[in-house]
Amino acid sequence: MPPDLISRLRADPLRAPETIALAAGEVHGPAAAAWERDLRSRYRMSDRDLARRAKARHAALARLEGAATGVGGLVTLLPDLASLLWIQSRLVFYVAAAYGHDPEDRMRPAELLVLRHLYPDAQSARAALDGEGRRLAEAMIDKSLRAGRSDLALVHNLLRFAGKRTAKSFAGRLIPGFAVLVNSVSNERDTRALADRAIAFYER
């Protein structure tokens, strides 16, 4: 992740999904374009083969990331969430590139938010990213933020970005040691599910 990403997320917890999506576009867009060009210059691969390679690679990264950050339980909850979302956002840009969509296009970050079910369509997501529409967080402001507990609000919004509607599904990650297994299995499963949605979206 960019070294200042966590601090940027903490500075504006309500805008956490949008912050990650915009940062992902800046970093993952060029990387995905270079990856796609390199593989196609060396191998004869179909779009689906490239997408499946991206899926397998990012599922493995998510599994390793979950095992590494599961050691600390609650202490590493925020870094784990941010790291998982960073890997999964990278996946979406790589799948888009595999199907011939320019990963550096300004709509890719918006489509990432749509694939995470945070916005109904790419146009409204792009408007929010541009500051012209109503941001997701403004529509569901959390009590913890109003009480001044910004880290709780940040975790809440990152959980929603990760597709976790409640913290209950994340509870196993709070137990040091046990979280190693929970994180690695859950992260890989969720990343593969996101890959399948991205493949269905971009191969249309």
N, C-alpha and C positions, 0 to 999 in steps of 0.2 A: 504494500500500500504506500501511497505518498506519505512521507514522514509526518506531515502536518494534518492528515485526514482526521484523526481522532479529535484533535483540538478544534478543527473546523466543525465537526459534528457537535461537539460540546458547546460551541459558540452559538449554534442555532439548532437546538434539538428538534424543533418542529419541522425543519426543512431537511432532516437527515436523508430521506430517500432521494430527494432532488439533488442534494449535495453529492451523494455517491454517484448518481446517474451522470451528472455533469463531469465529475472527475474521471469517471470511467470512460466517457467519450474522449477526453483529452489523452488518456494514457492507452486505453485498449484499442481505440480506433486505429491508430497507426500501426500498433503491434499486430493486430489481426490482419491488416492489409498486407504487411510484410510476410506474415506466416502463410497466408493463402498464395501469394506470388511464389514464395520459395518452394512450397510443396508441389504446386502445379508445374514449376519449371523442372522438377526432378522426377515426378511420377505421373503416370496416367491414372487419375482418380476422378470418380464421379462426385457430384456435389454431395450426395448422400454419404459417400465414403469419407469425404472430408469432415462432414458434420459429425459422423459417428466417431471419428478420431478426436475431434474436439470434445465430444461428450465423454469419452473414456478418459481423456487426459484430465479434464476438469473434475470429474468424479473422483479420480485418484488424488488430485490436489486437495479436494475438500475433505476426503477421508484422512489424509495426513495432517491437514490443518486441524481437524477436530481432535485427533489424538494428541497433538502437541499442546493445544490450548486447554484440553480437558484436565490437565494435571492440577490446575489451580482452582477448579470449581467456580465459586462466585467471584473470586478475585479476577479471573480471566474471562468472565462472561462478556463484558463489553468488547474487549479485543477479539474474542471468538466470533461474536456476531458480526463485527465490522469486517474481519478477515474473510469469513464465509461469504458475506455479501459481495466483497471485492472479487473473490474467485468466481462467484456465480455471475456477476456482471460481466466479467471477462468472457465467460462462456458464451453469453448472448451475442457479443460482438464477433466472436470467432464463428459461431454458427451462421450469423448473417453473412460474413465474408465467404463462408463455404458455399452459400447459395447465390453468390454473385452480387449481393447487395453491398454497396460501398460502406464499410464499417466506420468511415469518417464522416458520413452524412449526419447532419444535425438532427435527423429524426431518430437515429439509433438510440440515444439516451431516452427519448420519449417512449419508444417501443419497449425498452427495458422495463419501464414503469408499468406499461400495459400488461406485459407478460407476468409481472408480479401482482396483477389484479388491483393495482392502486389507482388506476384511472380507466375510464370506460373506452377511451380511444386515444390514438397517438396525437391527434390535434389538441385535445384538452390537456394532455400531458405536456406537450411542447409549449402551450400557452403558459402553463404553470412554471415551467423551466425558464421561460422568458420573463416571468414576473407580470404577465398580462392577464392571467386567469387566476381563479381561486386555487390556492395551494391545498393539497390533500390535508395537511396538518391543520389548516385553518378551519376545516370542516369537522374535525374530530379532536379539538384541543383537549389535552389530558388534564385531569385534576392535579396530578403531581406537579405539572409545570406551574399551574396557578398557585400552588403552595410553595413554589421556589425550589422544588426537588428536580432540578433539570436533568440529572443523570437518569432518574427513573423515567422521565419523559422520553429521553433519548433511547433507553432500552426498549420502552414501549413501542416507539416508532420503528426501531430496527427490527423488533419482533414482527411487526406488521409487514415490513418490507420483506422479511424472510418467509412470509406466508404463515406465521404462527399467530393465530387469532387471539390466543391467550398465552400467558406465561406457563400454564399447566403443562403444556407439551414440551416445555423447555426445562422442567423441574429437575430431571435427572442430571442435567449439566451442572447443577450447583454442588454436587457431591464430589470432592476431589478424589481422583483415582477412578471411581466408577464412571465419572464423566468422560474418561478417555474412551471407553467402549461406546457409551451413549453418543458422544459427539461424532466419533468416526463413522458409526453406522448411520446415524440420522443425517449427517452432512452429505454423505455419499448418496443416500436415497433421495434426499431433497434436490440435490444437484442433478441427478439423472432425470427426475421428474420435470425440472425446469428445462433441461435439454430437450426432452420430448416435446414440450410445449413450443419451444423455440423452433425446433425442426418443423413442426406442423405449421407454424406461423410463416416461416421464411420459404418453405418449398411450395407455397401456394402459387 
